[in-house]
Amino acid sequence: MDTDNPTFKEFREYWQLSEEMIADASKEEIVQVARLLALQAAHFSRKYGDQQLPDLAHLLSATTLDDDSIGLVRDGTEAFVGVLAMVTGVGGVDLDETTQ
């Protein structure tokens, strides 16, 4: 795995940011993130039909990744950070204000 790969560097930055955000988030906020990501998955399933999903849990503990897997974990971590920012109001987005 090339640690100089720009996609891998972005993944590491998003992962570090997510760790900091998780530390500051409440249990309720993390639950809300999980529910919103589940709704996104359900939305895509309804829009594009059920898709066979591979078992991806191993990616969270892998010590080496190929380029496709690096892109996938980067994209997933970016999505997580985005939803967590929306839920917690980090970065100027306040979920309560957007839903009123």
N, C-alpha and C positions, 0 to 999 in steps of 0.2 A: 504494500500500500504506500503510495507516494504522499508523504505528509506535506509536500510542497504543492500538491494539487490545489488549485484555487477553490474548487468545490468542497474539498475536505477542510480547507481553512475556514470557509464560510460555515460549514457544519460545526466545527469546533467553536466558533464565535456564537452561533445560535444556541449550542448546547450549554455553554457557559452562562449566557444570558438567561436561558430557561432555568438553570439551577438557581441563579440569584432570584429570579422572579418567583419560583416555587417556594423558596425559603421565606419570602415576604408574603406569600398568599395564604389566605385562610383555607381551611378544609372545605368550606362551602364554595369558595371560589374555584378550587380545583374540581369539585363535583360539577359545578356549572360548566367548566371547560370540557369535561368528559361528556356531558350531555349535549353540548353544542357540537362537538366533533362527531358524536353519534348521529345527530340530526343531519350533519353534512353528509355522512356516509349513507344514511337513509335517502337523502335527497338524490344523490348520484345513482343509487340503486333504483329508485323509481324512475329517474330520468333516462338512464341508459340500460336498465335491466340488471338483474342479479349477475354479479361477476364472481367468479371463483377466486377467492383470495388465498394467496399462499400463506403459510405460517411465517410470520415476520418477527415473532418474538426473539428469535435467535440473533437478529441484527442488533438488539440492544446490548448484548453481551459479547459480540464478536470482537476479536482482536485484530482481524484483517478484513477488509472489504474490497470488492471489485468496484470499478467506476460506476456501474449502474446502482449498486447498493449505496455507495457514497451519496449519489444524487438523491436517492429515495430517502435516506435518513436526513439529509439536509432539508429536503422539501417538507418532510414530516415535522421536523423540529421547527422550521420556519412557521408552519401552520400552527403548531402548538403555541409558539411565542406570540403570534398574532392574536389568537383567540384569548390567551391568558392576558395579554395587554388590554384587549377590549373589555374583558370581565373585570379586571382590577382597576382600570382607568389609567394605567401606565401609558405614557406617551400622548396624553391629552384625550384619549377616548374613554368616555364614561358610559357604560352599558345602560345604567339607569336613565341617563338623559336621552339616549337614542331610542328607548322603548316607551317614553312618555308622550 
